[in-house]
Amino acid sequence: PYFNKFMAYYYNNSIDWGRGVVVNTKHGYPTNIQVGDVERGKLDKMRKYPWQTDTSVGKHSWCYTDGEENKTPEQIVHDLIDIVSKNGCLLLNVGPKADGTISQEDRNVLLEIGRWLKVNGEAVYGSRVWRKYGEGPTKVVEGQFTDRIRKHFTPRDFRFTTANGYLY
C-alpha cells in the first residue's frame, strides 16, 4: 500500500513541480502508470506503453570483476535495436573499478557501440515504434534474466522504427 501512496504523491506533485516524472518498477503494476523494467531480458513483442531493460556490459556481474566476460558490441547493438523497435529503451551498466576508472575492455565495447550509433543513431534517438516491430525467423526469449539465452539474428531479421517522417 505504501508504494501506491508514493506513486500517487509523486505523480500528483509533479504538476506543482512543473516536471514530467516517471516511476520504474520490476512488475506488479499496470503498464499505463509505470515503466516496467525487464532486468537482463527483453520482451517478445511490441508494447503500447514504454518499457525498459537494464543490463550490463558484463555477462555475469553488475560491478567490475577481474576476468569478467563481456557481451560483444554486436550483441548489445542487436539487443538495442530489438528493444527500441518494441517501444523499449536500454539502460546499459558499466561497472567501474574501485578507483572509478572503466576497464579498457569495457571502454572498447562502449566505443564500438558509439561508432554504430554515430552512423545509425537517427533510427534510435527520438524514434517511435512503427505498425509492427519487425519480421524474420528469430524469436527472442521473453522475461527477466534471459540475456544469456542468445538468439542470433540473421540477415532475414528486420526491426522497424520511425522518426521525422522516415521508416528505419
Wavefront OBJ file of the C-alpha trace (Angstrom):
o trace
v 0.000 0.000 0.000
v 2.925 2.378 0.630
v 4.126 2.134 -2.932
v 0.684 3.115 -4.261
v 0.645 6.142 -1.937
v 4.159 7.088 -3.020
v 3.215 6.851 -6.706
v 0.091 8.960 -6.213
v 2.093 11.590 -4.287
v 4.844 11.620 -6.901
v 2.554 11.925 -9.919
v 0.209 14.461 -8.283
v 3.063 16.697 -7.112
v 4.759 16.615 -10.494
v 2.124 19.091 -11.666
v 3.137 21.577 -8.938
v 6.803 20.926 -9.685
v 6.233 21.595 -13.394
v 8.146 18.461 -14.273
v 7.363 15.250 -16.077
v 8.056 12.257 -13.887
v 8.067 8.516 -14.305
v 8.151 5.535 -11.990
v 10.015 2.378 -12.967
v 9.093 -0.938 -11.389
v 10.024 -4.554 -11.976
v 6.468 -5.917 -12.097
v 3.080 -5.899 -10.477
v 1.623 -2.573 -11.605
v -0.459 -1.618 -14.640
v 1.651 -0.702 -17.672
v -0.111 2.634 -18.142
v 1.063 4.089 -14.799
v 4.695 2.993 -14.709
v 7.583 1.971 -16.921
v 8.092 -1.738 -16.496
v 11.642 -2.968 -16.200
v 12.787 -6.316 -17.569
v 16.083 -6.937 -15.773
v 18.675 -8.558 -18.061
v 15.983 -9.556 -20.525
v 13.632 -8.485 -23.291
v 10.045 -8.682 -24.424
v 8.937 -10.830 -27.333
v 6.524 -8.316 -28.852
v 5.849 -4.602 -29.128
v 4.143 -2.912 -26.199
v 1.771 0.054 -26.283
v 3.446 1.733 -23.306
v 7.175 2.363 -22.892
v 9.280 -0.154 -21.002
v 12.966 -0.680 -20.376
v 15.546 -3.338 -19.892
v 18.529 -2.849 -17.691
v 21.547 -4.991 -18.368
v 25.277 -4.851 -18.049
v 28.194 -4.942 -20.451
v 29.454 -7.861 -18.356
v 27.708 -11.194 -18.729
v 27.838 -12.181 -15.058
v 28.227 -9.119 -12.850
v 26.880 -5.611 -12.300
v 30.221 -4.439 -10.936
v 33.825 -4.569 -12.042
v 35.074 -8.123 -11.688
v 38.539 -9.264 -12.690
v 38.235 -11.644 -15.635
v 34.590 -10.776 -16.370
v 33.378 -11.942 -19.767
v 31.785 -9.101 -21.715
v 28.995 -9.143 -24.228
v 30.189 -8.136 -27.666
v 29.272 -4.723 -29.069
v 27.318 -6.576 -31.763
v 25.225 -8.416 -29.135
v 24.411 -5.182 -27.319
v 23.566 -3.317 -30.553
v 21.317 -6.171 -31.703
v 19.557 -6.105 -28.335
v 19.228 -2.300 -28.522
v 17.652 -2.487 -31.981
v 15.190 -5.180 -30.888
v 14.273 -3.336 -27.681
v 13.731 0.069 -29.339
v 11.582 -1.484 -32.074
v 9.250 -2.788 -29.341
v 8.811 0.604 -27.592
v 11.545 -0.074 -25.064
v 14.760 1.575 -24.011
v 18.052 0.124 -22.892
v 19.740 1.094 -19.645
v 23.302 -0.203 -20.010
v 25.504 -0.671 -16.948
v 29.281 -0.496 -16.872
v 30.896 -1.426 -13.566
v 33.818 0.861 -12.724
v 36.907 -0.277 -10.844
v 37.383 0.752 -7.211
v 39.257 3.892 -8.328
v 36.352 4.961 -10.558
v 38.003 4.126 -13.883
v 36.435 1.953 -16.544
v 38.423 -1.031 -17.808
v 39.852 -0.864 -21.308
v 37.687 -3.846 -22.319
v 34.516 -2.017 -21.239
v 35.715 1.170 -22.935
v 36.231 -0.738 -26.193
v 32.689 -2.122 -26.060
v 31.241 1.344 -25.405
v 33.326 2.960 -28.157
v 32.149 0.359 -30.696
v 28.515 0.938 -29.712
v 29.157 4.680 -30.023
v 30.583 4.260 -33.533
v 27.480 2.329 -34.569
v 25.200 4.986 -33.030
v 27.094 7.777 -34.790
v 26.064 6.233 -38.116
v 22.651 4.810 -37.166
v 21.537 6.884 -34.174
v 18.746 8.658 -36.043
v 16.897 5.307 -36.136
v 17.187 5.094 -32.328
v 17.230 8.546 -30.680
v 13.766 10.094 -30.590
v 12.337 7.305 -32.724
v 8.964 5.681 -32.239
v 7.545 2.275 -32.946
v 6.077 1.560 -36.345
v 2.961 -0.522 -37.140
v 4.935 -3.655 -36.288
v 8.254 -4.123 -34.573
v 9.842 -6.407 -37.128
v 9.864 -9.576 -39.112
v 12.108 -12.540 -39.636
v 12.713 -16.025 -38.293
v 14.410 -15.222 -34.966
v 12.179 -15.106 -31.891
v 13.667 -13.723 -28.686
v 13.017 -15.326 -25.323
v 10.882 -13.048 -23.144
v 11.498 -12.463 -19.490
v 13.902 -11.342 -16.838
v 17.403 -12.827 -16.743
v 17.118 -14.245 -20.251
v 20.020 -12.283 -21.750
v 22.258 -15.340 -21.531
v 19.918 -17.207 -23.875
v 21.398 -15.836 -27.091
v 19.245 -15.773 -30.154
v 21.425 -14.923 -33.113
v 19.738 -12.582 -35.537
v 20.058 -13.424 -39.216
v 20.148 -11.263 -42.361
v 16.432 -12.114 -42.731
v 15.583 -10.439 -39.403
v 14.387 -6.831 -39.627
v 13.383 -4.364 -36.932
v 11.499 -1.144 -37.643
v 11.375 2.333 -36.105
v 10.133 5.645 -37.422
v 11.298 9.229 -36.853
v 10.844 12.551 -38.631
v 8.715 11.000 -41.362
v 11.234 8.244 -42.150
v 10.917 4.499 -41.726
v 14.083 2.790 -40.493
l 1 2 3 4 5 6 7 8 9 10 11 12 13 14 15 16 17 18 19 20 21 22 23 24 25 26 27 28 29 30 31 32 33 34 35 36 37 38 39 40 41 42 43 44 45 46 47 48 49 50 51 52 53 54 55 56 57 58 59 60 61 62 63 64 65 66 67 68 69 70 71 72 73 74 75 76 77 78 79 80 81 82 83 84 85 86 87 88 89 90 91 92 93 94 95 96 97 98 99 100 101 102 103 104 105 106 107 108 109 110 111 112 113 114 115 116 117 118 119 120 121 122 123 124 125 126 127 128 129 130 131 132 133 134 135 136 137 138 139 140 141 142 143 144 145 146 147 148 149 150 151 152 153 154 155 156 157 158 159 160 161 162 163 164 165 166 167 168
